[in-house]
Amino acid sequence: MRIAIIGTGYVGLVSGACFSDFGHDVVCVDRDAAKIGALEQGVMPIFEPGLDQLVARNVAAGRLGFTTELAEGVEGAEAIFIAVGTPSRRGDGHADLSYVYGVAREIGELLDGPTVVVTKSTVPVGTGDEVERILREVAPEASVSVVSNPEFLREGAAIADFKHPDRIVVGAEDERAIEVMREIYRPLYLNKAPLLFTSRRSAELTKYAANAFLATKITFINEMADLCEVVGGDVQDVARGIGLDGRIGSKFLHAGPGYGGSCFPKDTVALLKTAEDAQSPLRIVEAVVKVNDARKRAMGRKVLKALGDEPRGKIVALLGLAFKPNTDDMRDAPSIAIVQALEDAGVTVRGYDPESMEQARPIMPDVQLCRGPYEAAAGADAVVLVTEWDALRALDLDRLAASMRQKILVDLRNIYPPEEVEEAGFAWHGVGRPPRA
Ligand code: NAD
């Protein structure tokens, strides 16, 4: 099938590459000429494990192409996926739908044969209705169906998630659209991935409900971690103890510095705006957003407390800057709030991340970016493990300690056993575990 993907970011590029790998003919469109130019040279605009080979393989097979020209991309396409960004609208937190609606208008002017327009971007309930209204206004004669097909992939594991999804949610209102979507996902359907057909509105809501629920789980265990620290429990044990209950599940129960990234922060806030407009409050999600915002600042204070009475003039090395491992995405990363809190207190901050340094540079211009964890730690007063990259999970603690001015380790991911950290001469600080005697 001939497919066009509009918006070649994380979701658009991964979806396009995977659809072409299924055997479909895919053109990825983006208005960012530098991005398309790089892709045409085989250079990936994002770090995502395995993506470069997947793209190269399908470009070589003639099934995947890139263009800045929308008309070229959509020509003859039976399905057009909209995968542009839906960031928080400045000022009020509503999802900014101007890119989605802009693309709908442009597509409308180009429709030729029967087409299914699929919204893959995360969009508030009712957006599909407006996309359909725009298309009917611009192209009253066109035969077009509008479908919602939210994406659940995780950055860092995007290809595996796309190819082996827990489920595919399709919100479609007519038979032809359902048939086209079945055809597109047939290779996954054969793999027994559940293809869930719903109304368009239910599909749109499902995406927000999923993200809000996961954000709630993370925030729940983070608050339990705080309680553990005060009353003397170990959140790792509590998390395992509840996670083994099949009704709860062990995923997303790792206490840490709070959720960040390109999705949870903006999607939880956008969902609250939908709820507010509908006068149907989501009080649990309201609490989650507040608690998580406060937590990021609290992590900065935790590091300052570990530094002692006078943090001014001290040096702190942050290890891991991206919002999670295996991505270079810095959007709403907890490291940003931690850097802010430390710099406000007069601390000099150094940073290291295996992949996100280029993205981090403009966001944290005063942070001294280093080539590796040991370089970052040399002469520092404290090391803070912020993001649990594999490359940061097995540091030589003796070597790290030997070069430091003061030996303080703040492990915001509870990676290192406190005894080992202390054996290397560090003062240990973790998350949700009782202070060491
Ligand atoms: P992104 O910012 O990485 O990519 C969006 C792309 O769209 C950019 O390259 C931009 O240049 C392009 N674009 C914007 N307007 C355009 C236009 N008129 N024509 C052509 N291209 C245009 O965004 P992303 O992270 O891929 O997210 C896209 C959507 O998917 C969002 O709604 C997001 O919430 C959702 N989503 C993201 C993830 C994730 O992990 N990143 C996961 C699931 C869902």
Residues whose N, C-alpha, C, O or C-beta is under 5 A from the ligand:
A	BS01	NAD	I6 G7 T8 G9 Y10 V11 G12 V29 D30 R31 D32 A83 V84 G85 T86 Y99 V103 K120 S121 T122 E151 F152 L153 R154 E155 S262
